[in-house]
Amino acid sequence: MQYKAYGKTGDKVSVLGFGAMRFPKVKGRVDSDLFVEMLKLAFDMGINYAGE
C-alpha cells in the first residue's frame, strides 16, 4: 500500500480509501456481517482511511 503525509500532522494515510457511503444491504437493511468482513479485509490490506 502506498501512503501520503496528511498535512503537517505527520500522519500517513493510504492513497486508497474505503468508501463508506453505501453499505451492502439484505432486504433493505445493512448486512453488518458482510460490512465488517469488508472493513477488516481493507484494514488488513493497509487501508487506513474511510470516507463517505
PQR file with spaces between the fields and no chain letter, atoms N, CA, C, O and H, PARSE charges and radii, in Angstrom:
ATOM       1  N    MET     1       0.854   -1.180    0.000 -0.4000 1.5000
ATOM       2  CA   MET     1       0.000    0.000    0.000 -0.0000 2.0000
ATOM       3  C    MET     1       0.892    1.232    0.000  0.5500 1.7000
ATOM       4  O    MET     1       1.937    1.261    0.650 -0.5500 1.4000
ATOM       5  N    GLN     2       0.472    2.222   -0.722 -0.4000 1.5000
ATOM       6  CA   GLN     2       1.190    3.495   -0.736 -0.0000 2.0000
ATOM       7  C    GLN     2       0.493    4.460    0.223  0.5500 1.7000
ATOM       8  O    GLN     2      -0.727    4.426    0.383 -0.5500 1.4000
ATOM       9  H    GLN     2      -0.376    2.198   -1.250  0.4000 1.0000
ATOM      10  N    TYR     3       1.286    5.314    0.850 -0.4000 1.5000
ATOM      11  CA   TYR     3       0.768    6.280    1.815 -0.0000 2.0000
ATOM      12  C    TYR     3       1.285    7.674    1.486  0.5500 1.7000
ATOM      13  O    TYR     3       2.337    7.831    0.866 -0.5500 1.4000
ATOM      14  H    TYR     3       2.278    5.341    0.719  0.4000 1.0000
ATOM      15  N    LYS     4       0.542    8.666    1.904 -0.4000 1.5000
ATOM      16  CA   LYS     4       0.964   10.065    1.746 -0.0000 2.0000
ATOM      17  C    LYS     4       0.814   10.760    3.091  0.5500 1.7000
ATOM      18  O    LYS     4      -0.027   10.399    3.914 -0.5500 1.4000
ATOM      19  H    LYS     4      -0.312    8.539    2.408  0.4000 1.0000
ATOM      20  N    ALA     5       1.660   11.773    3.287 -0.4000 1.5000
ATOM      21  CA   ALA     5       1.579   12.553    4.524 -0.0000 2.0000
ATOM      22  C    ALA     5       0.268   13.343    4.551  0.5500 1.7000
ATOM      23  O    ALA     5      -0.175   13.862    3.527 -0.5500 1.4000
ATOM      24  H    ALA     5       2.343   12.067    2.619  0.4000 1.0000
ATOM      25  N    TYR     6      -0.335   13.425    5.717 -0.4000 1.5000
ATOM      26  CA   TYR     6      -1.584   14.159    5.887 -0.0000 2.0000
ATOM      27  C    TYR     6      -1.268   15.527    6.489  0.5500 1.7000
ATOM      28  O    TYR     6      -1.133   15.670    7.704 -0.5500 1.4000
ATOM      29  H    TYR     6       0.025   13.004    6.549  0.4000 1.0000
ATOM      30  N    GLY     7      -1.154   16.518    5.625 -0.4000 1.5000
ATOM      31  CA   GLY     7      -0.862   17.877    6.083 -0.0000 2.0000
ATOM      32  C    GLY     7       0.417   17.921    6.899  0.5500 1.7000
ATOM      33  O    GLY     7       1.411   17.281    6.555 -0.5500 1.4000
ATOM      34  H    GLY     7      -1.263   16.402    4.638  0.4000 1.0000
ATOM      35  N    LYS     8       0.382   18.682    7.982 -0.4000 1.5000
ATOM      36  CA   LYS     8       1.553   18.835    8.852 -0.0000 2.0000
ATOM      37  C    LYS     8       1.459   17.945   10.093  0.5500 1.7000
ATOM      38  O    LYS     8       2.240   18.097   11.032 -0.5500 1.4000
ATOM      39  H    LYS     8      -0.426   19.202    8.262  0.4000 1.0000
ATOM      40  N    THR     9       0.501   17.017   10.090 -0.4000 1.5000
ATOM      41  CA   THR     9       0.281   16.174   11.270 -0.0000 2.0000
ATOM      42  C    THR     9       1.346   15.111   11.441  0.5500 1.7000
ATOM      43  O    THR     9       1.574   14.633   12.552 -0.5500 1.4000
ATOM      44  H    THR     9      -0.133   16.893    9.327  0.4000 1.0000
ATOM      45  N    GLY    10       2.003   14.734   10.350 -0.4000 1.5000
ATOM      46  CA   GLY    10       2.963   13.640   10.411 -0.0000 2.0000
ATOM      47  C    GLY    10       2.298   12.285   10.220  0.5500 1.7000
ATOM      48  O    GLY    10       2.982   11.268   10.103 -0.5500 1.4000
ATOM      49  H    GLY    10       1.818   15.123    9.447  0.4000 1.0000
ATOM      50  N    ASP    11       0.966   12.262   10.187 -0.4000 1.5000
ATOM      51  CA   ASP    11       0.247   11.013    9.948 -0.0000 2.0000
ATOM      52  C    ASP    11       0.362   10.627    8.489  0.5500 1.7000
ATOM      53  O    ASP    11       0.479   11.490    7.619 -0.5500 1.4000
ATOM      54  H    ASP    11       0.410   13.088   10.281  0.4000 1.0000
ATOM      55  N    LYS    12       0.328    9.339    8.222 -0.4000 1.5000
ATOM      56  CA   LYS    12       0.353    8.825    6.855 -0.0000 2.0000
ATOM      57  C    LYS    12      -1.002    8.171    6.580  0.5500 1.7000
ATOM      58  O    LYS    12      -1.466    7.345    7.366 -0.5500 1.4000
ATOM      59  H    LYS    12       0.232    8.638    8.929  0.4000 1.0000
ATOM      60  N    VAL    13      -1.628    8.537    5.473 -0.4000 1.5000
ATOM      61  CA   VAL    13      -2.898    7.933    5.095 -0.0000 2.0000
ATOM      62  C    VAL    13      -2.718    7.186    3.779  0.5500 1.7000
ATOM      63  O    VAL    13      -1.926    7.580    2.923 -0.5500 1.4000
ATOM      64  H    VAL    13      -1.251    9.208    4.835  0.4000 1.0000
ATOM      65  N    SER    14      -3.466    6.109    3.642 -0.4000 1.5000
ATOM      66  CA   SER    14      -3.376    5.303    2.431 -0.0000 2.0000
ATOM      67  C    SER    14      -3.917    6.099    1.244  0.5500 1.7000
ATOM      68  O    SER    14      -4.864    6.874    1.375 -0.5500 1.4000
ATOM      69  H    SER    14      -4.109    5.789    4.338  0.4000 1.0000
ATOM      70  N    VAL    15      -3.290    5.887    0.075 -0.4000 1.5000
ATOM      71  CA   VAL    15      -3.741    6.599   -1.115 -0.0000 2.0000
ATOM      72  C    VAL    15      -5.093    6.059   -1.586  0.5500 1.7000
ATOM      73  O    VAL    15      -5.817    6.747   -2.307 -0.5500 1.4000
ATOM      74  H    VAL    15      -2.520    5.257   -0.031  0.4000 1.0000
ATOM      75  N    LEU    16      -5.432    4.846   -1.188 -0.4000 1.5000
ATOM      76  CA   LEU    16      -6.759    4.288   -1.439 -0.0000 2.0000
ATOM      77  C    LEU    16      -7.553    4.347   -0.140  0.5500 1.7000
ATOM      78  O    LEU    16      -7.024    4.077    0.938 -0.5500 1.4000
ATOM      79  H    LEU    16      -4.844    4.288   -0.603  0.4000 1.0000
ATOM      80  N    GLY    17      -8.817    4.701   -0.257 -0.4000 1.5000
ATOM      81  CA   GLY    17      -9.669    4.758    0.916 -0.0000 2.0000
ATOM      82  C    GLY    17     -10.786    3.741    0.823  0.5500 1.7000
ATOM      83  O    GLY    17     -11.050    3.180   -0.240 -0.5500 1.4000
ATOM      84  H    GLY    17      -9.246    4.920   -1.133  0.4000 1.0000
ATOM      85  N    PHE    18     -11.430    3.515    1.933 -0.4000 1.5000
ATOM      86  CA   PHE    18     -12.586    2.618    1.990 -0.0000 2.0000
ATOM      87  C    PHE    18     -13.833    3.476    1.893  0.5500 1.7000
ATOM      88  O    PHE    18     -14.156    4.217    2.821 -0.5500 1.4000
ATOM      89  H    PHE    18     -11.215    3.971    2.797  0.4000 1.0000
ATOM      90  N    GLY    19     -14.535    3.378    0.771 -0.4000 1.5000
ATOM      91  CA   GLY    19     -15.757    4.153    0.585 -0.0000 2.0000
ATOM      92  C    GLY    19     -16.855    3.666    1.513  0.5500 1.7000
ATOM      93  O    GLY    19     -17.204    2.486    1.505 -0.5500 1.4000
ATOM      94  H    GLY    19     -14.272    2.776    0.017  0.4000 1.0000
ATOM      95  N    ALA    20     -17.388    4.555    2.297 -0.4000 1.5000
ATOM      96  CA   ALA    20     -18.373    4.146    3.300 -0.0000 2.0000
ATOM      97  C    ALA    20     -19.735    4.788    3.071  0.5500 1.7000
ATOM      98  O    ALA    20     -20.539    4.901    3.996 -0.5500 1.4000
ATOM      99  H    ALA    20     -17.105    5.514    2.304  0.4000 1.0000
ATOM     100  N    MET    21     -19.991    5.211    1.828 -0.4000 1.5000
ATOM     101  CA   MET    21     -21.272    5.855    1.570 -0.0000 2.0000
ATOM     102  C    MET    21     -22.410    4.840    1.430  0.5500 1.7000
ATOM     103  O    MET    21     -23.524    5.063    1.903 -0.5500 1.4000
ATOM     104  H    MET    21     -19.338    5.119    1.077  0.4000 1.0000
ATOM     105  N    ARG    22     -22.108    3.740    0.780 -0.4000 1.5000
ATOM     106  CA   ARG    22     -23.151    2.721    0.562 -0.0000 2.0000
ATOM     107  C    ARG    22     -22.682    1.387    1.125  0.5500 1.7000
ATOM     108  O    ARG    22     -21.655    0.845    0.717 -0.5500 1.4000
ATOM     109  H    ARG    22     -21.203    3.559    0.396  0.4000 1.0000
ATOM     110  N    PHE    23     -23.445    0.881    2.054 -0.4000 1.5000
ATOM     111  CA   PHE    23     -23.126   -0.405    2.657 -0.0000 2.0000
ATOM     112  C    PHE    23     -23.937   -1.501    1.971  0.5500 1.7000
ATOM     113  O    PHE    23     -25.017   -1.230    1.446 -0.5500 1.4000
ATOM     114  H    PHE    23     -24.279    1.321    2.386  0.4000 1.0000
ATOM     115  N    PRO    24     -23.422   -2.752    1.968 -0.5600 1.5000
ATOM     116  CA   PRO    24     -24.193   -3.846    1.383  0.2800 2.0000
ATOM     117  C    PRO    24     -25.478   -4.066    2.183  0.5500 1.7000
ATOM     118  O    PRO    24     -25.476   -4.000    3.412 -0.5500 1.4000
ATOM     119  N    LYS    25     -26.563   -4.324    1.474 -0.4000 1.5000
ATOM     120  CA   LYS    25     -27.857   -4.493    2.146 -0.0000 2.0000
ATOM     121  C    LYS    25     -28.489   -5.827    1.801  0.5500 1.7000
ATOM     122  O    LYS    25     -28.269   -6.385    0.726 -0.5500 1.4000
ATOM     123  H    LYS    25     -26.564   -4.377    0.475  0.4000 1.0000
ATOM     124  N    VAL    26     -29.278   -6.321    2.739 -0.4000 1.5000
ATOM     125  CA   VAL    26     -30.100   -7.502    2.549 -0.0000 2.0000
ATOM     126  C    VAL    26     -31.499   -7.133    3.018  0.5500 1.7000
ATOM     127  O    VAL    26     -31.692   -6.748    4.172 -0.5500 1.4000
ATOM     128  H    VAL    26     -29.457   -5.867    3.612  0.4000 1.0000
ATOM     129  N    LYS    27     -32.467   -7.251    2.129 -0.4000 1.5000
ATOM     130  CA   LYS    27     -33.859   -6.923    2.451 -0.0000 2.0000
ATOM     131  C    LYS    27     -33.988   -5.508    3.016  0.5500 1.7000
ATOM     132  O    LYS    27     -34.757   -5.270    3.946 -0.5500 1.4000
ATOM     133  H    LYS    27     -32.310   -7.564    1.193  0.4000 1.0000
ATOM     134  N    GLY    28     -33.225   -4.570    2.442 -0.4000 1.5000
ATOM     135  CA   GLY    28     -33.333   -3.171    2.841 -0.0000 2.0000
ATOM     136  C    GLY    28     -32.579   -2.774    4.100  0.5500 1.7000
ATOM     137  O    GLY    28     -32.613   -1.608    4.495 -0.5500 1.4000
ATOM     138  H    GLY    28     -32.599   -4.763    1.686  0.4000 1.0000
ATOM     139  N    ARG    29     -31.905   -3.714    4.734 -0.4000 1.5000
ATOM     140  CA   ARG    29     -31.128   -3.420    5.952 -0.0000 2.0000
ATOM     141  C    ARG    29     -29.654   -3.683    5.697  0.5500 1.7000
ATOM     142  O    ARG    29     -29.295   -4.559    4.910 -0.5500 1.4000
ATOM     143  H    ARG    29     -31.877   -4.661    4.414  0.4000 1.0000
ATOM     144  N    VAL    30     -28.812   -2.924    6.360 -0.4000 1.5000
ATOM     145  CA   VAL    30     -27.365   -3.104    6.204 -0.0000 2.0000
ATOM     146  C    VAL    30     -26.974   -4.502    6.670  0.5500 1.7000
ATOM     147  O    VAL    30     -27.345   -4.933    7.761 -0.5500 1.4000
ATOM     148  H    VAL    30     -29.104   -2.212    6.999  0.4000 1.0000
ATOM     149  N    ASP    31     -26.220   -5.199    5.827 -0.4000 1.5000
ATOM     150  CA   ASP    31     -25.692   -6.520    6.181 -0.0000 2.0000
ATOM     151  C    ASP    31     -24.421   -6.295    6.997  0.5500 1.7000
ATOM     152  O    ASP    31     -23.327   -6.207    6.440 -0.5500 1.4000
ATOM     153  H    ASP    31     -25.919   -4.849    4.940  0.4000 1.0000
ATOM     154  N    SER    32     -24.569   -6.204    8.295 -0.4000 1.5000
ATOM     155  CA   SER    32     -23.439   -5.836    9.156 -0.0000 2.0000
ATOM     156  C    SER    32     -22.331   -6.882    9.137  0.5500 1.7000
ATOM     157  O    SER    32     -21.156   -6.531    9.247 -0.5500 1.4000
ATOM     158  H    SER    32     -25.458   -6.276    8.747  0.4000 1.0000
ATOM     159  N    ASP    33     -22.677   -8.150    9.002 -0.4000 1.5000
ATOM     160  CA   ASP    33     -21.638   -9.181    8.955 -0.0000 2.0000
ATOM     161  C    ASP    33     -20.752   -8.992    7.721  0.5500 1.7000
ATOM     162  O    ASP    33     -19.527   -9.062    7.819 -0.5500 1.4000
ATOM     163  H    ASP    33     -23.632   -8.435    8.913  0.4000 1.0000
ATOM     164  N    LEU    34     -21.363   -8.754    6.572 -0.4000 1.5000
ATOM     165  CA   LEU    34     -20.596   -8.544    5.343 -0.0000 2.0000
ATOM     166  C    LEU    34     -19.808   -7.244    5.413  0.5500 1.7000
ATOM     167  O    LEU    34     -18.660   -7.190    4.971 -0.5500 1.4000
ATOM     168  H    LEU    34     -22.358   -8.696    6.492  0.4000 1.0000
ATOM     169  N    PHE    35     -20.414   -6.201    5.963 -0.4000 1.5000
ATOM     170  CA   PHE    35     -19.716   -4.920    6.084 -0.0000 2.0000
ATOM     171  C    PHE    35     -18.466   -5.061    6.952  0.5500 1.7000
ATOM     172  O    PHE    35     -17.400   -4.563    6.588 -0.5500 1.4000
ATOM     173  H    PHE    35     -21.346   -6.246    6.322  0.4000 1.0000
ATOM     174  N    VAL    36     -18.590   -5.731    8.090 -0.4000 1.5000
ATOM     175  CA   VAL    36     -17.435   -5.912    8.985 -0.0000 2.0000
ATOM     176  C    VAL    36     -16.356   -6.727    8.288  0.5500 1.7000
ATOM     177  O    VAL    36     -15.170   -6.423    8.420 -0.5500 1.4000
ATOM     178  H    VAL    36     -19.455   -6.135    8.385  0.4000 1.0000
ATOM     179  N    GLU    37     -16.749   -7.756    7.550 -0.4000 1.5000
ATOM     180  CA   GLU    37     -15.785   -8.567    6.804 -0.0000 2.0000
ATOM     181  C    GLU    37     -15.031   -7.720    5.780  0.5500 1.7000
ATOM     182  O    GLU    37     -13.814   -7.839    5.638 -0.5500 1.4000
ATOM     183  H    GLU    37     -17.712   -8.003    7.443  0.4000 1.0000
ATOM     184  N    MET    38     -15.766   -6.866    5.070 -0.4000 1.5000
ATOM     185  CA   MET    38     -15.145   -5.988    4.060 -0.0000 2.0000
ATOM     186  C    MET    38     -14.183   -5.003    4.713  0.5500 1.7000
ATOM     187  O    MET    38     -13.086   -4.771    4.205 -0.5500 1.4000
ATOM     188  H    MET    38     -16.754   -6.770    5.185  0.4000 1.0000
ATOM     189  N    LEU    39     -14.589   -4.426    5.833 -0.4000 1.5000
ATOM     190  CA   LEU    39     -13.757   -3.451    6.523 -0.0000 2.0000
ATOM     191  C    LEU    39     -12.484   -4.092    7.071  0.5500 1.7000
ATOM     192  O    LEU    39     -11.406   -3.505    6.981 -0.5500 1.4000
ATOM     193  H    LEU    39     -15.480   -4.614    6.246  0.4000 1.0000
ATOM     194  N    LYS    40     -12.602   -5.285    7.634 -0.4000 1.5000
ATOM     195  CA   LYS    40     -11.421   -5.991    8.136 -0.0000 2.0000
ATOM     196  C    LYS    40     -10.440   -6.296    7.010  0.5500 1.7000
ATOM     197  O    LYS    40      -9.230   -6.142    7.175 -0.5500 1.4000
ATOM     198  H    LYS    40     -13.478   -5.762    7.706  0.4000 1.0000
ATOM     199  N    LEU    41     -10.964   -6.730    5.864 -0.4000 1.5000
ATOM     200  CA   LEU    41     -10.099   -7.033    4.722 -0.0000 2.0000
ATOM     201  C    LEU    41      -9.372   -5.772    4.250  0.5500 1.7000
ATOM     202  O    LEU    41      -8.173   -5.813    3.975 -0.5500 1.4000
ATOM     203  H    LEU    41     -11.947   -6.855    5.729  0.4000 1.0000
ATOM     204  N    ALA    42     -10.090   -4.661    4.157 -0.4000 1.5000
ATOM     205  CA   ALA    42      -9.466   -3.399    3.745 -0.0000 2.0000
ATOM     206  C    ALA    42      -8.357   -3.007    4.724  0.5500 1.7000
ATOM     207  O    ALA    42      -7.271   -2.602    4.309 -0.5500 1.4000
ATOM     208  H    ALA    42     -11.064   -4.628    4.381  0.4000 1.0000
ATOM     209  N    PHE    43      -8.632   -3.126    6.005 -0.4000 1.5000
ATOM     210  CA   PHE    43      -7.636   -2.793    7.031 -0.0000 2.0000
ATOM     211  C    PHE    43      -6.424   -3.716    6.918  0.5500 1.7000
ATOM     212  O    PHE    43      -5.284   -3.260    7.002 -0.5500 1.4000
ATOM     213  H    PHE    43      -9.514   -3.455    6.343  0.4000 1.0000
ATOM     214  N    ASP    44      -6.673   -5.015    6.727 -0.4000 1.5000
ATOM     215  CA   ASP    44      -5.567   -5.972    6.583 -0.0000 2.0000
ATOM     216  C    ASP    44      -4.710   -5.670    5.361  0.5500 1.7000
ATOM     217  O    ASP    44      -3.519   -5.978    5.345 -0.5500 1.4000
ATOM     218  H    ASP    44      -7.600   -5.385    6.659  0.4000 1.0000
ATOM     219  N    MET    45      -5.311   -5.068    4.338 -0.4000 1.5000
ATOM     220  CA   MET    45      -4.576   -4.732    3.121 -0.0000 2.0000
ATOM     221  C    MET    45      -3.871   -3.384    3.230  0.5500 1.7000
ATOM     222  O    MET    45      -3.196   -2.964    2.289 -0.5500 1.4000
ATOM     223  H    MET    45      -6.279   -4.818    4.351  0.4000 1.0000
ATOM     224  N    GLY    46      -4.017   -2.703    4.361 -0.4000 1.5000
ATOM     225  CA   GLY    46      -3.276   -1.465    4.591 -0.0000 2.0000
ATOM     226  C    GLY    46      -4.071   -0.191    4.451  0.5500 1.7000
ATOM     227  O    GLY    46      -3.518    0.895    4.623 -0.5500 1.4000
ATOM     228  H    GLY    46      -4.565   -3.045    5.125  0.4000 1.0000
ATOM     229  N    ILE    47      -5.367   -0.287    4.140 -0.4000 1.5000
ATOM     230  CA   ILE    47      -6.182    0.923    4.027 -0.0000 2.0000
ATOM     231  C    ILE    47      -6.467    1.450    5.432  0.5500 1.7000
ATOM     232  O    ILE    47      -6.942    0.717    6.299 -0.5500 1.4000
ATOM     233  H    ILE    47      -5.816   -1.169    4.000  0.4000 1.0000
ATOM     234  N    ASN    48      -6.170    2.717    5.637 -0.4000 1.5000
ATOM     235  CA   ASN    48      -6.406    3.309    6.954 -0.0000 2.0000
ATOM     236  C    ASN    48      -7.232    4.601    6.863  0.5500 1.7000
ATOM     237  O    ASN    48      -7.262    5.402    7.798 -0.5500 1.4000
ATOM     238  H    ASN    48      -5.784    3.311    4.932  0.4000 1.0000
ATOM     239  N    TYR    49      -7.899    4.782    5.719 -0.4000 1.5000
ATOM     240  CA   TYR    49      -8.713    5.968    5.520 -0.0000 2.0000
ATOM     241  C    TYR    49     -10.084    5.529    5.015  0.5500 1.7000
ATOM     242  O    TYR    49     -10.176    4.730    4.084 -0.5500 1.4000
ATOM     243  H    TYR    49      -7.874    4.131    4.961  0.4000 1.0000
ATOM     244  N    ALA    50     -11.140    6.042    5.620 -0.4000 1.5000
ATOM     245  CA   ALA    50     -12.501    5.753    5.163 -0.0000 2.0000
ATOM     246  C    ALA    50     -13.199    7.082    4.926  0.5500 1.7000
ATOM     247  O    ALA    50     -13.091    8.002    5.736 -0.5500 1.4000
ATOM     248  H    ALA    50     -11.065    6.692    6.377  0.4000 1.0000
ATOM     249  N    GLY    51     -13.897    7.176    3.836 -0.4000 1.5000
ATOM     250  CA   GLY    51     -14.633    8.392    3.505 -0.0000 2.0000
ATOM     251  C    GLY    51     -16.080    8.064    3.185  0.5500 1.7000
ATOM     252  O    GLY    51     -16.462    6.899    3.075 -0.5500 1.4000
ATOM     253  H    GLY    51     -13.985    6.428    3.178  0.4000 1.0000
ATOM     254  N    GLU    52     -16.874    9.109    3.038 -0.4000 1.5000
ATOM     255  CA   GLU    52     -18.264    8.847    2.681 -0.0000 2.0000
ATOM     256  C    GLU    52     -18.572    9.322    1.300  0.5500 1.7000
ATOM     257  O    GLU    52     -19.704    9.180    0.837 -0.5500 1.4000
ATOM     258  H    GLU    52     -16.564   10.055    3.128  0.4000 1.0000
